Amino acid sequence: MNNLVGLGVMSLGMKGYQKVLRTQKITVRYANRYRLRLQCNRWKNKYILTYLEKELSKGKNIKKVEGSEILGTILFVFDKESFTQEEFTTFLNYVVRQTDLAYEYAPVTLLNRIYEQKLRADGLLKHATLGLVDVDTAFFLYTVVQGTRLMKSTPQTALGFLWWSYTILERSNRKRVAN
């Protein structure tokens, strides 16, 4: 019975891994003796590419690894002239595993993009209001108004808005003291 359960778990794991291989969409852009260039959209992140260059250069029979963040390509220069099909498949699986591991070490880019948009909105609001209002001020005013408006009908929601306005005020006071 344990063998059947183990076999079932192993086959489910293999199906998941095959799905990862398909979603990676790695293509061979160039191949000749000693050189191979692979391309993948996931490699257009500079942190992922830096990690891959460092880790993949430690691989067996790899002399040099160079990546292009703009194109999402990685160039490999090998010690061997050619590989068997099994060796090449093992190598590609190694590249896929390392790409998946790279995401653990990459910083979160969505939060950085949101912060950049907040800075852009800050600039626009300050410009439009002659420096009187920024994003923090606008959110503070919104939460105070909503908190006072909802106090009679839903006091718990109102307290949430007022707590949020308090934290915005405290954060901007800390920024002011630091400057």
N, C-alpha and C positions, 0 to 999 in steps of 0.2 A: 504494500500500500504506500509506504514512504517513497518508493521508487516512482510510482505513478504521480504522486504529488510533486516530487522533485522534477520529473520530466515535464509536467504541466507548467510549473513555474519557469523552468528554463525556456520552454517554447514561447511563453508570453514575453519573457525578457528579450528573446531573439527578434520577435515581431516588433517590439518597441525600438530595438536598435536599428533594424532595417528601416523603420520609419524615420529615424534620425538621419540615416544616410541619404534618404531621398530629400529630406528638407534642407540639407546642407547645400545641395546643388553645386558641388565642386566640379569644375570643368578643367580639362587639360588644354592649355593655350599653346604650349610649345613643348616638344620633346625631341631630343636627339641624344647622341652619346654623351654621357656624363651630366646632361642638363635637363631640367624639367621645370616648367612654369605652370602652376595651378592658379585658378581664379575662383573666388567665392565672395559674394556680397557681404558676408559676415566679417570679412577681413578688412573692411573699409573703416573700421574703428581703430584708431591709432594705439589704444591700450591693448586691444586684442592682438594686433599685429606685432607689437613690441614683445609681448609675452610669447607669441608663437615663434618669432625669430630666435629668441633666447632658448626656448625649450626644444624646438625642433633641431637646432644646431647640435644638440647633444645626441641625436639619433645615430644609429649604426650606419656606416658607409656614407655619411653626409659630411662633405667638406665645407660647404658654405651655404647660408640661407640669407636671402635678401627679400624684403617685401616692399610693396607699393601700396600705400594707404589710399591713394586716389583711385587706382584701378582695382584694388582688392586682390592683388596677385602676390604670390610668393614664388621666388625662383630658388630652386635647389641645384646645387652642384655636388655631384656624387663622386666617390672614390672609384666605384665600379662603372664599367661601360654599359652594362645592361642588367636587367633583373628578370627573373622568372615571373610568370603570372601570379603565383602564390606570394612571392616576395613583394610584388607591387601592390597586391590587395592588402597585405599586412601593413605595408607602408601607408596606404590611404586610410586604413582603419586607425592607424596611429595618429595621422593628421586630424582626423575627425575627433578622436578622443581628446587630443590636445586643444582643439578649438572649443570643445565643450568645457574643458577645465579652465580655459582662459576667461570665460565669463564670470567665474568666481572671483577673479582678481581685478576685473575691470571696474572702474567707478560707475555709479549710476548716472547715466547721461540724461535721463528724462528730468530728474530734479535740477540738473544744471541748466537745461533748456528752459524750464519753468522760471528759474531764477533770472535768467537772461531776459525773458519776456517781462518779468516784473520790473527789472531795471529800465527796460525800454518804456514801459507804461509809466514808471516814475518820471522819467524825462519828459514824456508827452504831457502828463498832468501838471508838472511844475512849469513847463513852458506855457501851457494854456491858461494857468491861473496865476501867472507872474510869481511863482515860487510859494504860493500859499498852501497848496494841496499836493500831497503825494499819495501813493497807493495805501500806505499805512493809515494816513489821515482819513482817506475815503472809506476804508474798511472800518475804522474806529467809529466814524460818524454813522455808518450804516448799522453797525451792531448796536450802538447806543439807541438809535431811533427804533429799531426792531424790538429791542429789549423793553423799552418803555411802552411801546405800542401793544405788545403781547402780554404785559404784566397782568391785566385783568382776566383775559380769556385763558391763557395757558402759562401760568407762572413758572413751570419748570423749563419750558422752552425759552421764556424771557430771561431766566437766570443764566441759561446757557449762553445766550447772546451777550448778556452783561459781563459774564466771566470772560468771554472771548474778547470783548472790548477792553477789559482790564488787562489781559495778557498782552494785547497789542500796545497799550499805553506803557506797560512796564518794559517791554522790549525796546520801544523807542526811547524811553528814559535811560535805559542802560547804554544804548548807542550814543546818546547825547553826553552822558558822563564819560564814556570812553574817548570821545573826540575832545 
